Amino acid sequence: MEGASLTVKVEILYSPTCANHLMWLEKVKKIVEDIGEGVVLEERNVYEHPEALKKYWSSVWPTFREGYIHYLILVAVNGKVLNWYWDVAKIEEAIRKEMKGEREQS
């Protein structure tokens, strides 16, 4: 498929009530920006998009306390959840691996 544009989808699910969500959003945005073309970033506030919680449900997520999630950020690359959102090198590695895999399949 010469000339076809390949895209890796990076989804970030976050809770605005998580004290660190802005910091992690910026770190992942920087990775995507540094990689450049071929990566689409989607940010999902889980309060505005509760269906995202169902798509990527995990038993390790914290429970709601007083109606709020106090700690939640999740990164998925092409639908695969990364268990280490805090390791930006691993996020970049996962994106690049997906980009390479996409190229090999085309």
Number of C-alpha atoms within 10 A of each C-alpha: 8 6 5 8 11 16 15 21 19 24 21 24 24 25 21 19 14 14 11 15 20 13 10 18 17 11 16 23 17 13 16 19 13 10 13 10 12 13 19 15 15 14 13 20 17 19 16 9 11 12 12 17 17 10 9 14 11 11 6 6 13 12 13 10 8 7 7 14 18 17 17 18 21 22 25 20 21 16 13 13 17 15 12 12 19 15 12 15 13 14 22 17 11 19 23 15 14 18 18 13 11 14 15 8 7 10
